[in-house]
Amino acid sequence: GQTAGPSALAEQAVAAYAELPGGGQNTVLARMTRIAGLSTVPRLAIEQQGLLQLWSTHCSHQRCATCPLAGA
């Protein structure tokens, strides 16, 4: 949206995305919640997707040394 359309529309899309509810709990989210030291699975989609991205790029490949959660 920021490169091909009105910036106001892009800003509205970002704001809407930031409020979308997550898809619920699954085994990967439960595991990542524990690894991240969170007490509950995040409720927002953007937060859940962040944990799933960390799983995909780091945990599933055992790249612990480069994971941002390694020092957490």
C-alpha positions in Angstrom: 0.0 0.0 0.0 2.8 2.4 0.8 4.4 2.0 -2.6 1.4 1.5 -4.9 -1.5 3.3 -3.2 -2.6 6.1 -1.0 -0.6 6.2 2.2 -3.7 6.8 4.3 -5.1 3.5 3.0 -1.9 1.8 3.9 -2.0 3.2 7.4 -5.6 2.0 7.9 -4.5 -1.5 6.8 -1.7 -1.6 9.3 -4.0 -0.4 12.1 -6.6 -3.0 11.2 -3.9 -5.8 11.0 -2.6 -4.8 14.4 -6.0 -5.5 16.0 -6.8 -8.8 14.3 -7.3 -11.7 16.7 -5.1 -14.7 16.5 -6.1 -18.0 15.2 -6.0 -19.8 18.6 -3.6 -22.1 20.2 -1.6 -24.9 18.6 1.4 -26.9 19.6 4.0 -24.6 18.0 2.5 -21.5 19.6 2.3 -23.3 23.0 6.0 -24.3 22.7 7.0 -20.8 21.6 5.0 -19.3 24.4 7.1 -21.3 26.9 10.4 -20.6 25.1 9.6 -16.8 25.1 8.8 -16.9 28.8 5.2 -15.7 28.3 2.4 -16.8 30.7 -0.2 -17.2 27.9 -0.4 -17.5 24.2 -0.6 -14.0 22.7 -4.1 -13.1 21.5 -3.3 -10.9 18.5 -2.5 -12.4 15.1 0.6 -10.1 14.7 2.0 -11.4 18.0 1.3 -15.0 17.2 2.8 -14.6 13.7 5.9 -13.2 15.3 6.4 -16.3 17.4 5.7 -18.6 14.4 8.3 -16.7 12.4 10.9 -17.2 15.2 10.0 -20.9 15.2 10.3 -21.1 11.4 13.6 -19.3 11.1 15.4 -20.4 14.3 13.8 -23.1 16.4 12.9 -25.6 13.7 16.4 -25.4 12.3 18.0 -25.4 15.8 19.6 -22.0 15.2 19.5 -21.1 18.9 22.7 -19.0 18.8 21.1 -16.5 16.4 17.7 -16.4 18.0 16.6 -13.1 19.5 15.0 -15.1 22.4 18.3 -16.8 23.3 19.1 -14.1 25.8 15.6 -13.9 27.2 
